[in-house]
């Protein structure tokens, strides 16, 4: 149960990485795939969008997608770690402790 926050956070990082790698490898065909990450990470995505707006400059599309990937991996990790922590606390309170023996 202690690992629940880490598992959720790392699953989100892997999902984000895979989605963005598809978008980076073929931006013309898969450039809109990161929208999936945006919806998975709501409401943390709102903060991520503010952050990415500050970091975007006159970069190429691939560079902007790479920056977005890093931002969403960081924000998504924190968001899903918090979700996992809350779920863990709820489960620990709902499930009575049993004594072995």
N, C-alpha and C positions, 0 to 999 in steps of 0.2 A: 504494500500500500504506500510505502514511503516513496516509491519510484514513480507513482502516477503523474505528478507534475512534470518530471523529466521526460517520461514517455510521450505525453501529449505535446510538450514543447518540441521535442526532437522529431516527432512525426510531422509537425507543422513545418519545421525547417526542411525536412526531406521533400515534402509536398511542394513547398515554395521553390526549392532548388530545381526540382524536376520540371515544374511548369515554366519557370523562367529560362531554363536551358533549352526547352523546346522553342520558346519564343526567340531566344538569341540565335539559335542555329538557323532558323528560317523566319525572320521577322515579317516578311511579306505574307506568309501563309498562317503563321501562328502568333502574330503580334498582339492579338487580343486575348490570348490565353491568360495573361496575368489578372484579368478581371476576376477569374475564379479565386485567386488568392485574396483579392480585395474583399470579396463577399465572405470568404471563410474567416477573415480577420476582423470583420466589423464588430464592434465600433473602434477598435484600435487602428483600423485603416484610415480613419479621419485624421489622426495624428501623423500617420505615416505619409499621407498625402501632403500635409503641411511641410514635413521635413524634406520630402523629395522635391517640392517646389523651390525650397531654399537652395538645394544642391544642384539642381539642373542649370546648365549654362548652355553654351553653344557647342554641345558635344554631339557625336554621331548617335544614331539610333541604338546601336549595339552598346555603346558606353552608357547611355541613359538607361537601357534595360538592365545592365549590370549594376548600376547604382541602385535602381529600384529593387533588384533582387536582394542586395545586401540590406537595404532599409527594411524590406518586408520580412526578411529572415530574422533580423534583430527584433523588430516590433512584434512579429508573430510569435517568436520564442517567448518573449516576456509575457505577452497576452495569454498564451496557452499554458505557460507555467502558472500564472495566477489562477486561471480556470481550474487547472489540476489541483492546486493547493486548496481552493474552495471546495471542490468536489471531494477531496480527501478528508477535509474537516467535516463535511456533511455526512459522509459515509461512516467516519469514526464515531460520530454522535448517534447515528441511527442504528448501527450494529452494536449490540451489547458485547462487552468483553467477556470471553469465556475463560474459565480457569482450567488449565490442563492438570488432570490428576484426579 
